[in-house]
Amino acid sequence: MMKFESEVNSDSNFDYKGRNIRVMVWKNDQVSEKETEKILALARECLSVEGDYVEFGCYKGDTSLMLAELLVENSVDKPVDRLGKDGGKLAKKLWIYDSFEGLPEKSAADESVMGVDFRAGELFVTKREVKERFLRAGLPVPVIKKGWFSELREEDVPERIAFAFLDGDFYESIRDSLRLVGPRMSEGGVIVVHDYTNPALPGVRKAVEEWSEAKKENIRVVLL
Ligand SMILES: C[S@@+](CC[C@H](N)C(=O)[O-])C[C@H]1O[C@@H](n2cnc3c(N)ncnc32)[C@H](O)[C@@H]1O
């Protein structure tokens, strides 16, 4: 059975060692520091689960950079130069997804008085900018897929997924990303859905509730 947890007020004591990365937590304008710590703690728990890590809706890559750092720090055979060029082997691959055209149009399910600032085209960033941030941070560049989630195909998603962070803000974005990752989740894997309790983004809750009614799988879903 699928287990649901709402852990907005988690008091996790996750101690993240990365020097620069800690600064990035504070700079992230999309995910709070507390949420980030929770996401990283859950991602850490999934290190022993079969499969790769994915993030649907990476935007500038703030959370993606920290997930990449986590994977590098936990590599079996740590890459000497952190880019993996000197023979190191990453524990898992990171795959990140975005339109790189900003948010799509809202559907009726997303309408809310508090959410008027979430408009089509907001949160625009280019794929190149995100790639360059990884290079500047000295981290391995993940698989970066550009496209609308509704247009992604099965082969765009890893065969097995250990950890999924879904942060597409809107009803159809969460619905489509759940459709893609759900069947690929490994036993013991975790899906984290952001904005489930955000009154400005009511479509997120609707998409999760519809999906959970349709699926009865042994997947842990954490709602932030
Ligand atoms: C809130 S931001 C993500 C923030 C990021 N996860 C972080 O931790 O910093 C949402 C992103 O999802 C992308 N997005 C939303 N819906 C999408 C869709 N249907 N297809 C592709 N990208 C989408 C937007 O372009 C935007 O960059």
The ligand as a Tripos MOL2 file, in Angstrom:
@<TRIPOS>MOLECULE
LIG
   27    29     1     0     0
SMALL
NO_CHARGES

@<TRIPOS>ATOM
      1 C1          9.1390   25.7470   -8.6830 C.3       1 LIG1
      2 S1         10.1680   25.5510  -10.0590 S.3       1 LIG1
      3 C2         11.2270   24.2330   -9.5610 C.3       1 LIG1
      4 C3         12.1870   24.5760   -8.4620 C.3       1 LIG1
      5 C4         13.2730   23.5540   -8.2650 C.3       1 LIG1
      6 N1         12.7290   22.2210   -8.0800 N.3       1 LIG1
      7 C5         14.1480   23.8820   -7.0890 C.2       1 LIG1
      8 O1         14.2030   23.0990   -6.1540 O.co2     1 LIG1
      9 O2         14.7550   24.9500   -7.0990 O.co2     1 LIG1
     10 C6          9.0990   24.7400  -11.2040 C.3       1 LIG1
     11 C7          9.7580   24.3950  -12.5250 C.3       1 LIG1
     12 O3          8.9520   23.4220  -13.1690 O.3       1 LIG1
     13 C8          8.9500   23.6580  -14.5640 C.3       1 LIG1
     14 N2          7.7040   23.0870  -15.0720 N.ar      1 LIG1
     15 C9          6.4690   23.2320  -14.5380 C.ar      1 LIG1
     16 N3          5.5750   22.5260  -15.2270 N.ar      1 LIG1
     17 C10         6.2470   21.9160  -16.2310 C.ar      1 LIG1
     18 C11         5.8520   21.0270  -17.2830 C.ar      1 LIG1
     19 N4          4.5780   20.6330  -17.4330 N.pl3     1 LIG1
     20 N5          6.7980   20.5780  -18.1160 N.ar      1 LIG1
     21 C12         8.0860   20.9780  -17.9900 C.ar      1 LIG1
     22 N6          8.5250   21.8100  -17.0100 N.ar      1 LIG1
     23 C13         7.6090   22.2730  -16.1360 C.ar      1 LIG1
     24 C14         9.0590   25.1710  -14.7040 C.3       1 LIG1
     25 O4          9.6550   25.5210  -15.9290 O.3       1 LIG1
     26 C15         9.9230   25.5580  -13.4900 C.3       1 LIG1
     27 O5         11.2780   25.6900  -13.8600 O.3       1 LIG1
@<TRIPOS>BOND
     1     1     2 1
     2     2     3 1
     3     2    10 1
     4     3     4 1
     5     4     5 1
     6     5     6 1
     7     5     7 1
     8     7     8 2
     9     7     9 1
    10    10    11 1
    11    11    12 1
    12    11    26 1
    13    12    13 1
    14    13    14 1
    15    13    24 1
    16    14    15 ar
    17    14    23 ar
    18    15    16 ar
    19    16    17 ar
    20    17    18 ar
    21    17    23 ar
    22    18    19 1
    23    18    20 ar
    24    20    21 ar
    25    21    22 ar
    26    22    23 ar
    27    24    25 1
    28    24    26 1
    29    26    27 1
@<TRIPOS>SUBSTRUCTURE
     1 LIG1         1 GROUP 0 **** ****
